[in-house]
Amino acid sequence: MFESLTTKLTDVFDRLRGRGRLTEDDVNAGLREVRLALLEADVNYKVVKGLIERIRAEAVGEAVLESLTPGQQLIKIIRSELAETMGGERATLSLDRRPAVVVLAGLQGSGKTTAAAKLAALLKKEGRKPVLAAADLVRPAAIDQLMTLGEQVGVPVVARPELAPPAVATEAVEWAVENLSDVVLIDTAGRLQIDDDMMSELEEIVAATEPSEILLVADAMTGQEAVNVATAFDERLGLTGIILTKLDGDARGGAALSIRQATGRPIVYVGTGEKVDGLEPFHPQRMADRILGMGDVVTLIEQAEERIDQEKAEELVKRVRKNRLTLQDFLEQLEEMQKLGPVSQILERLPGAAKLKASADSDEEAEMKRALAILRSMTVEERLNPSIIGGSRKKRIARGSGTKVRDVNRVLSRFEEAKRALKMVGGRRGKGRSPLDMLEAS
């Protein structure tokens, strides 16, 4: 996400930080590089122009030029203005009505059906009772896809293929009233903004259901085109917000940085993966930090608290304290870590992400998959008592996991290194507060 933009901005900031004093010429030279990096990231020209002008107005003042840390002050201003460009504060859905109706619109292939199911899963997790309405009667198998996704996330789906889409939407609202569902998510057919008949059908759905929210589902990887699409849909429907899909695959970031400023409509959620939990609220300030290579530790902690089994974590701490760590624990922790997403996603949420990713082994993801395959190929007895794993067992484990004996040896070696390191940490107990004490206290 934003890889090329983050790398370029990080290089600019490293040079600015290295100077004890900044002149107005230094600021202008730095901002020229920032401007070029943003344009290369496919950010809307007018948005870039306004952003750079606002930064320059603040940056050439006495507070920056006379500061003891002028580079840091300038970066602080850029961070603030980037966040403001993307909306400033997090935008939330207005779902006070019972039932609240949310219409999802967008181009063909933008990911509306998947986004509808992901949003349903997210709202369900927040304690709501959503229902999905299958109003896409154009794309073959769209209804089947929504039914399958609805079953995956445990959310009912109203599907009436014999009715027109506005009638399906209306029936879904009636079903929600009868069954005490408090949110109706309407999945509509993909359409082109130039397709007048299809846009008229969407207007009919909106008129029939009087939605609380009309969300555009836009593909982040289309860059500037996502802004044009949002503008066209907003003119016809009056959008209330945007779900930006495929943001995890967008190395440039033009849509995320442009769309709010260009349309006036906030990004409410972003898609960060293919799984049904791959949708997260959009926080402009956190996103600005990620773009500037400062990471997003808050979101990483929130995901860890939500996805990682706390009881297992506490049990692991106790086992480490007693020096009873086994390969079974090793396997369970790798599986828990997988819940946080790919290694690359975890890295980019850490401060200094651009440098971390550049120095990280590009095969890290494959290495983790190999380790998991090897551990799962072992018997429970072998995982609980690794000392019994001799040559013949290693060959069997390698065959069973599709790896080589040297890969099995590498996993066993890493496990022993981890045991030694944790034993040393645990041994410092009583000589001040150890990391394990802090982990247990948290």
C-alpha positions, 0 to 999 in steps of 0.5 A, a space after each residue: 500500500 502506497 509503497 512507491 509514494 512512501 519510499 520517495 517521501 521517506 527519502 525527502 524527509 531523511 534529507 530534511 531531518 539531516 539539516 540543522 537549519 532550513 532556509 526558505 529555498 530548502 523548504 521550496 526544494 523539498 516541497 517540489 520533490 513532495 509535489 512530484 512524488 504526489 503527482 507520480 502517485 496519481 494524485 489529482 493535480 488540483 488536490 496536489 496544488 492546493 495541498 502544497 500551497 497550504 503546506 508552504 503557507 505554514 512552512 515558511 513561517 518563523 515557527 519552522 525556519 527558526 525552530 531547533 528541529 525545522 525538518 521535524 516541524 515541516 514533516 509535522 505540517 505535511 502530516 497534518 495537511 495530508 490527513 486533512 486532505 483525506 478528511 481529517 477525522 474518521 467518518 462514520 455511518 448514520 444508522 439511527 433509523 430502524 431499519 437503516 438502509 445502505 445502498 452500495 453502488 459502483 462500476 462493474 468489477 469494483 467489488 460491491 458484492 464482496 464489500 457488502 458482505 464484508 460490511 455486514 460482517 463488520 456491522 454484525 461484530 459491532 452488535 447490529 443485525 444486518 440483512 443483505 439484499 440481492 438487487 444485482 440481477 444483471 451479473 450472472 451468479 451475483 445472487 449465488 455469490 451473495 448467498 454464499 458470502 452471507 452464509 460465510 458471515 452468518 447474515 441472512 440474504 433476501 433474494 427474489 430474482 423474479 422481481 425488479 431490483 427496486 422491488 427486491 430492495 423494498 421487500 428486503 426493507 419489509 423483511 428487516 422490519 418483520 425480523 427485527 434487523 436494524 440494517 439493510 445492505 443493498 447490493 446493486 448491479 455494476 453500471 457505467 456512469 454513462 449508462 443512463 438506463 442503469 443509473 435511472 434504475 439506481 435512482 429508483 432503488 434510492 427513491 423506493 428505500 430512502 436510504 440513510 447512506 448511499 456508498 460508492 464502492 470504488 477500486 483504489 487501483 484505478 487511481 484518478 478514474 476512481 475520482 471521476 467515477 465518484 464525481 459522476 455517481 455523486 451528481 446523479 445520486 448524492 453520495 454520502 460516502 465511499 468504500 475504497 476497495 483493493 487499497 492493499 494492492 495500490 502502490 501509488 495511493 492517488 485515489 485515497 489522497 484525492 477522492 475526499 478533496 475532489 468530491 467532498 465525500 468521505 472515505 468511510 471504509 477501505 478494503 485491505 484483503 480478500 477475506 471477509 474480515 478485510 474491511 476496516 474503518 478509514 482513519 485519515 490521520 493513521 493513513 497519513 502516518 502510513 503514507 509518511 512511513 510512520 506506521 500505524 501501530 494503533 490499528 495493528 494493536 486493535 487487530 491483535 486484540 480482536 483477532 488473537 486468542 487472549 487466553 492462548 497468549 496468557 497460557 503461552 506467557 506461563 509456559 515461557 516462564 516455566 521454560 516449557 515452550 514446545 513446537 506445539 506452542 510455536 505452531 499455535 503462535 504462527 497460526 495466531 500471527 497469520 490472523 493479522 494478515 500477510 507479513 508485508 501488511 504487518 510490516 507496513 503498519 510499523 514505524 519505518 515501514 519503507 526501510 523495514 520492507 526494503 531490508 526484509 527478505 522478500 521470501 518471508 511470506 513463503 518462509 512462514 508458509 513452509 514453517 507452518 507446513 513442516 509443523 503441521 506435518 509433525 505428529 503431536 508427540 513430535 511437537 510436544 517432544 522435539 528431542 525425538 525428531 531424528 534423521 528418519 523422522 525429519 525425512 518423513 516430515 519433509 516429504 509430508 510437507 513438500 519441503 527438504 530436510 534442511 528446511 526442517 532443520 531450519 525450523 527446529 533451529 529457529 525454535 531452539 533460538 527462540 527458546 534460548 532467547 525467551 529463557 534469557 528474558 525470563 531469567 531476568 525476572 526479579 532484576 527489574 520489570 522484564 518484557 514478560 512482566 509487561 506483557 502479562 500485565 497488559 
